[in-house]
Amino acid sequence: MTFKLSPLPYAQSALEPAITARTMEFHYGKHHAGYVDKLNKLVQGTPLARLPLDEIIQRTARDRNATAVFNNAAQVWNHDFFWRSMTPDGGGSPDGALGRQIAADFGSFDDFAKQFATQATGLFGSGWIWLVAGADGLRIVIDGGRRSADDLRISTRCSPATCGNTPTTSTTRTTAGRSSTPFLKSS
């Protein structure tokens, strides 16, 4: 199986002005594409080459001999998930069950947004900030590196193709202490 860069679900300029087309070109066209290319090189000629992305992540997550494969596979998954977690028509306070849960767990959407932004901008270097739903409600989880939501054992069980429509999950990617605006998707 050869992994391919998943197409964006919107134009590279669709999230402007919060995320510019130039930023998208860099993070999608270079960063994300680089993880895909490196993963293909790493699994070529190995038994992992026949597996889907999520299975590669599961099989290599705790294998110290497969760290490079895991790092690249997890970043491909994270980026696929990230692009589908945003929408040009998103933003603002979600309604319905997600809005009620955010208010219950964080006080209000504004309080959640402040906590999320504070955590994201406080992360040194690059990493992922996850809003996750668990048995104990919603929480913000920080990962300063390569792991995926699945590896952190905090995700709802879904694929990057379907998670974008799951209203209980949001992500943001941070770089150099700046966070992108989370464009929550509600279904």
C-alpha positions as CSV (number, residue, x, y, z in Angstrom):
1,M,0.0,0.0,0.0
2,T,1.3,3.4,-0.9
3,F,0.1,6.2,1.3
4,K,-1.1,9.4,-0.4
5,L,-1.5,12.9,0.8
6,S,-5.3,13.2,1.5
7,P,-6.9,16.1,-0.4
8,L,-8.0,19.0,1.7
9,P,-11.8,19.2,2.2
10,Y,-11.7,22.9,1.2
11,A,-9.5,25.3,-0.8
12,Q,-6.2,26.3,0.8
13,S,-7.5,29.9,1.1
14,A,-10.9,28.9,2.7
15,L,-9.9,29.5,6.3
16,E,-8.5,33.0,5.7
17,P,-7.9,35.3,7.5
18,A,-7.4,33.0,10.5
19,I,-5.2,30.6,8.6
20,T,-3.6,32.0,5.4
21,A,-3.2,30.1,2.1
22,R,0.5,30.5,2.5
23,T,0.4,28.8,6.0
24,M,-1.8,26.0,4.5
25,E,0.6,25.6,1.6
26,F,3.5,25.2,4.1
27,H,1.8,22.9,6.6
28,Y,-0.2,20.9,4.2
29,G,1.9,20.9,1.1
30,K,5.3,20.6,2.8
31,H,4.9,19.4,6.4
32,H,2.1,16.9,5.9
33,A,3.3,15.8,2.5
34,G,6.8,15.2,4.1
35,Y,5.3,12.9,6.7
36,V,3.5,10.9,4.0
37,D,6.6,10.6,1.8
38,K,8.8,9.6,4.7
39,L,6.3,7.0,5.9
40,N,6.2,5.4,2.4
41,K,10.0,5.1,2.4
42,L,10.1,3.7,5.9
43,V,7.6,0.9,5.3
44,Q,8.6,0.0,1.8
45,G,9.5,-3.6,1.5
46,T,8.3,-4.4,5.1
47,P,5.2,-6.2,6.3
48,L,3.9,-2.8,7.5
49,A,3.6,-1.7,3.8
50,R,0.4,-3.8,3.5
51,L,-1.3,-2.4,6.5
52,P,-3.7,0.6,6.8
53,L,-2.5,3.7,8.6
54,D,-4.3,3.1,11.9
55,E,-3.0,-0.4,12.2
56,I,0.6,0.8,11.6
57,I,0.1,3.3,14.4
58,Q,-1.2,0.6,16.8
59,R,1.5,-1.9,15.9
60,T,4.4,0.6,16.3
61,A,3.2,2.8,19.1
62,R,5.3,1.0,21.8
63,D,8.0,-0.5,19.6
64,R,11.2,1.3,20.2
65,N,12.6,-0.2,17.0
66,A,9.8,1.4,15.0
67,T,9.9,4.9,16.4
68,A,10.5,6.6,13.1
69,V,7.6,4.6,11.5
70,F,5.3,5.5,14.3
71,N,6.3,9.2,14.4
72,N,5.6,9.6,10.7
73,A,2.4,7.5,10.7
74,A,1.0,9.3,13.7
75,Q,1.7,12.7,12.1
76,V,0.0,11.6,8.9
77,W,-3.1,10.6,10.9
78,N,-2.9,13.8,13.1
79,H,-2.8,16.0,10.0
80,D,-5.6,14.2,8.2
81,F,-7.7,14.5,11.3
82,F,-6.7,18.2,11.8
83,W,-7.7,19.3,8.3
84,R,-11.1,17.6,8.7
85,S,-11.7,19.1,12.1
86,M,-12.0,22.6,10.6
87,T,-14.4,24.1,8.2
88,P,-14.7,27.5,6.5
89,D,-18.2,27.8,8.0
90,G,-17.1,26.9,11.5
91,G,-16.2,28.9,14.5
92,G,-18.1,30.4,17.4
93,S,-19.9,28.6,20.1
94,P,-21.3,25.2,19.1
95,D,-24.9,24.5,19.9
96,G,-26.6,21.2,20.8
97,A,-25.0,18.5,22.9
98,L,-21.5,19.8,22.4
99,G,-22.3,23.3,23.4
100,R,-24.1,22.1,26.5
101,Q,-21.2,19.8,27.5
102,I,-18.6,22.5,27.0
103,A,-20.7,24.8,29.3
104,A,-21.0,22.1,31.9
105,D,-17.3,21.2,31.9
106,F,-15.7,24.6,31.3
107,G,-18.3,27.1,32.5
108,S,-18.9,28.6,29.1
109,F,-17.6,28.4,25.5
110,D,-15.6,31.6,26.1
111,D,-14.0,30.0,29.2
112,F,-13.2,26.9,27.2
113,A,-11.7,29.0,24.3
114,K,-9.5,30.9,26.7
115,Q,-8.2,27.7,28.4
116,F,-7.7,26.1,25.0
117,A,-5.8,29.1,23.6
118,T,-3.7,29.4,26.8
119,Q,-2.7,25.8,26.7
120,A,-1.9,26.0,23.0
121,T,0.1,29.1,23.1
122,G,2.0,27.8,26.2
123,L,3.2,24.8,24.4
124,F,6.9,25.1,23.6
125,G,7.7,24.2,20.0
126,S,5.2,22.1,18.0
127,G,2.6,19.8,19.3
128,W,-1.1,19.0,19.5
129,I,-3.9,20.3,21.7
130,W,-6.9,18.0,21.9
131,L,-10.4,18.5,23.2
132,V,-11.5,15.0,24.0
133,A,-14.6,13.4,25.3
134,G,-14.2,10.7,27.9
135,A,-16.2,9.0,30.6
136,D,-15.4,12.0,32.9
137,G,-16.6,14.6,30.4
138,L,-14.6,16.9,28.1
139,R,-11.0,17.8,28.8
140,I,-8.1,19.5,27.1
141,V,-5.1,17.3,26.6
142,I,-1.7,18.5,25.5
143,D,0.8,16.5,23.5
144,G,4.1,18.1,22.7
145,G,5.1,15.8,20.0
146,R,4.3,12.9,17.7
147,R,1.6,11.0,19.4
148,S,-1.9,10.6,18.0
149,A,-5.2,10.9,19.9
150,D,-5.5,7.1,19.6
151,D,-2.0,6.6,21.1
152,L,-2.9,8.9,24.0
153,R,-6.0,6.6,24.5
154,I,-8.3,9.6,24.6
155,S,-10.0,9.5,21.3
156,T,-13.4,8.4,20.3
157,R,-12.7,5.4,18.0
158,C,-13.0,6.7,14.5
159,S,-11.0,7.2,11.4
160,P,-9.7,10.6,10.1
161,A,-12.3,10.4,7.4
162,T,-15.2,10.3,9.9
163,C,-13.8,12.1,12.9
164,G,-14.3,15.5,11.3
165,N,-18.0,15.0,11.6
166,T,-17.8,14.0,15.3
167,P,-18.9,17.1,17.2
168,T,-17.1,16.1,20.4
169,T,-13.6,16.5,19.1
170,S,-11.5,19.5,18.1
171,T,-7.8,19.9,17.5
172,T,-5.4,22.7,16.9
173,R,-1.8,22.6,15.7
174,T,0.6,24.9,17.3
175,T,3.9,26.2,16.0
176,A,6.4,28.4,17.8
177,G,3.9,29.3,20.5
178,R,1.1,30.4,18.2
179,S,-2.2,28.6,17.9
180,S,-4.5,28.4,15.0
181,T,-8.1,29.3,15.6
182,P,-10.2,26.2,16.3
183,F,-13.0,26.0,13.8
184,L,-15.3,23.6,15.6
185,K,-17.4,21.4,13.3
186,S,-20.9,20.5,14.4
187,S,-22.9,17.9,12.6
